[in-house]
Structure formats: structure tokens, C-alpha cells
Amino acid sequence: MNTTRLQTPNRAQTFMLALMLLTGSTAAQTNQPPLAAPDLASNPPPPRVTLNSSLPTIFIAGDSTAARGSGAAQQGWGVPFADYFDPAKVNVANRARGGRSSRTFVTEGLWDQLLADLKPGDLVLIQFGHNDAGAVNDTSRARGSLHGIGGETQEIDNLLTKKHETVHTFGWYLNKMIADVKAKGATPIVLSLTIRDVWKDGKVERGSGQYSRWSAEVAKTNGVQFVDVMNLVADKFDALGQEQVHAFYPRDHTHFNAIGADLHAATVVAGLKSLRSNPVRKFLSATGEAVAADRAAELNLPRPANPALPSLFLIGDSTVRNGHGDGANGQWGWGDYLGQFFDPKKINVVNRAVGGTSSRTYFKEFWPGVLAMVKPGDFVILQFGHNDNGSPATGRTSIKGIGPETLEVRTNGQTEIVYSFGGYLRKYISDTRARGATPIVCSLVPRKIWKGGKIARSKESHAGWAEQVARTEGVAFVDLNELVAERYDALGRGKVEPLFADEHTHTSAAGAALNAECVLAGLQLLPENPLKNYLRPEKP
């Protein structure tokens, strides 16, 4: 490793090295064996920083992946993290400590030291897991917590401390931290693990064991905010590739250098800015202001719960998933209710639809993230059309029809080639098939617009075009426009009215559930339903 390039953790030099990696320069790459890793468990604590008591504080509780390291060749993300904040507006107190698990951070008194300085209005970022899989009781570190998030305990006579101890689960320690922070009038925010330099089939490992998933579940149970650092960084690493990412980890597969630390720190900032409350917006420095919020994190877009299973990805607009998928303004998409018909032990149902998108804008902004997750044996159901009307020069509209014509436009200073509505659908189909997955096309759900006592259909436009593309491409087609319209016609105006949460487009929970039933009915009407083996025996 050319360590002379890594001695000064200066942001300009750090980003220059990152740029060299991104552009393919070999100056910062290495074929040398990794450096020996220090014994992080015995590292002395960093000097305590005096806090300005008149300011709020952002505390970091974690392990060596956040703690101050031995230099630019090994650094925790909590060190560069402070540069993203204005010291005149907020304190940043990095209390992470190398070698600690959720358990030993508590039992060694590090957590109590943090609580002693905590006051109302502060934030506490909680990130553990890398060291929780260790031995529960040995003469070396005795730092492991029990697996899971339940209430199980184990009584031990600690061989290291020579004291009797009740050991709890990983989730129990996180629950304790969250409760303690809340009791102080401060705000806990749980983070998933940092990324290790471990790869398989060209993809980086997403998490060590189940700790990131357990962290998310504990956060959800406690109603606190969660930043999925693991997946946000993994998406970036997958784009960079194994060889370039390896240069961020000169010592081992867990501890990164100054470049990797800054990349993680910037990702944490992006994740925090993406939370609905944006709890850090008042405290950012110019460097922090320059970090863009991550749109997928901002919208809380889900990922497959069990990557080992096949997945059904749903893509589309707000009629499939509205907002954060939390029913804001009483509006729900049918994708939020489709999962009830499928067996979660057999398949993941992953609703990645985004409100306000057209076939064009979803393809440009969100499809790459979905496609990166699609694997052989998966399925993709797509439904677009509501936002594809208008002029293609406006920024989100596709060209009308299904033809091969294109249009070159300038949007936000960038040249873009715009395709027809059918052209984009063919791209989704082609990309899905190239991944060894199965595409399924739906026509768009109808709006609550009545003509002659019946719901208006879209056969002459996007609903009809979707069907034509599906037939031409030989893929399964669900005529959702017609199936839902038939249900509305049968119900009549009075009973259809409460199925909508706005004037004519966005459905209420009842309307979304009805539309999901129509999707299921459409799948069952197919000559060969490709998803039949994953359905529950009956509706729950």
C-alpha cells in the first residue's frame, strides 16, 4: 500500500484519492498483503472533548468502525463525521470504542459515561453488531451478546472480569440504550452496520449475520428512526466494484482507511438528512449541506426481507405505493396490500414504487437500484401511465404510444434521450429478462371519473399501450384498468366514493385493498400464473 498517500486525513486529499479510484487510476490501488490489525479491544479511550453546554450534542455509540483509529490507514467514520457539522451550532461527541459490543459498551460503563453528559434535545446514534457474535465467556474478550432481540438470558461467571454477569440478547442491549436516551429527553437513532470488504459473485456482503436486520426491527418496535447504513454503502460499493473498494481496507476486511471512513460518514449524513424529520438540518456545515439526501432512504423504500428467497418487485407510481408507504393523508397504494396474498416463507414482496414517477423518470432514477437487486428466479410487476401524459420536454413525460421514436431534450443541464411509453416498458421487460427474472405488465388503475354511468377506461391510451407491449413481447399481462373499472361499475358511485382519499386518483386503504384483490384476480386469470406456487393457500 502506498501509505505516504494516506498519512494526512485531509478532506481534499481524501476525495482526490476517491476520485482516482472512481476514474480507474491505479495509483491508490494495491496488491500488497494487508497490514497487521492492532488490538482494538485494548485501545485506550480517546481524549474527552469538552462540550459546549449551551449547544445540543450528537453522540456516537459504537465500535471501532466509528471510533478514532490508529491513523489514516485505519479510521472510524465518527472522526470525519464531525466535519459535516458546524461547531458553532452543535457538538459532535464520538464515544465509540474499539472492540466493544452492545454488551460490553454497557457493562464497561461506557454507556453510563455517555448518559451522564446527555441532555434533552441531544441526538444519540447507536450502531453495534460487529463484535456481538464473539464468545459470551472466555479469557480473551468475553464480549458476545446472545443472538436475537428477545428476552433470553444466560448467567455466567465471567472468566475475564471474574464477576458474575447476566448476559442478554443483542436486542435487549439496544432496547436499553433506546429507553435510556428517551428517558433523558433526547432522541435515539439506530444505524445498521458498516460494510465489510467481503464479496461473493461480484456483490459485497450486506451485513454480518443478522445484526442489521435485528437493529432495524428494534428501531421499528420502539418507534425510533433508523438509517440503513449497510445497504446505502453497499449500493455504492457494488457500483465501484471489488478491486476499487479493496483499497479502502488496507488492514483487514472490517476496518477501513480515511477514504472509507469519509465515505461512510457522508453516507450517514445522507441517511440522516433523508429521514422525514431531518434531525440534523439545523446543524450542518457547508460540507454537510453539500451532501445530497439519499432518495431511496428518504422514501423508506424496502429491500427483500430474506435475500435467499425469490422476490416479487413492484414498480410504478403513487397508485402502487404512495409517499413513504405509511398511509399519509389516508392514501395507500395497492402494492401495500398485495403481499397479504403471498407466503412470506416462500417469496419476498418488495414494493419499490415511487409516487410522482412516470415510466421515464422511474427508469432513470429508481430502476437501477431495483435492477441491482433482481436475481434469477425473481419477478417484476410494473404499472405506469398516470404521470406519462404531457409534453416530453417537461421532464417526466414519455412520448405517446409504443413506437421506436426518440426525442433529445435538455433537462437540468443534461442531455436526455426520451423514448415512447412503450419503449420504456420494453426496456423494463428486457432488463428483467436479462437478469433471469420474469416481468409481468399491468395496465394502470382507473381514476374515479364517470362517463355515462361507468368508470372511464384508458383503452385508447396507456392501458391499451401497456397491453400491446405485453402481447408483442410475450409477457404476462394483467388488465388492471378493466378489472378495477368493472368492480367500480358494479359498486356504483356511492360505494366507490370512500375508496378514494382525494378527488379521483389516490385510493384509501379500502380502495387499495380492492385494487390488490384485482391484481390477484388478474394473475389467476392468466393461462399460466407464474406466481401461483408462492400464494397462500387462502386469503388470511
BELSUL-V13395 format. One record per helix or strand of 3 or more residues. SS is the DSSP state (A for helix, B for strand). FROM is the first residue (numbers start at 1). TO is the last residue. If there is no record, write none. Layout:
ss,from,to
SS,FROM,TO
SS,FROM,TO
//
This chain:
ss,from,to
A,3,6
A,11,22
A,40,42
B,56,61
A,77,84
B,90,94
A,102,107
A,110,117
B,123,126
B,153,157
B,164,169
A,170,183
B,187,191
A,211,222
B,225,227
A,229,240
A,242,246
A,258,274
A,286,289
A,295,298
B,310,316
A,328,330
A,335,341
B,347,351
A,359,365
A,367,371
B,379,383
A,392,394
B,406,411
B,414,420
A,421,434
B,438,442
A,462,473
B,476,478
A,480,491
A,493,497
A,509,525
A,532,534
//
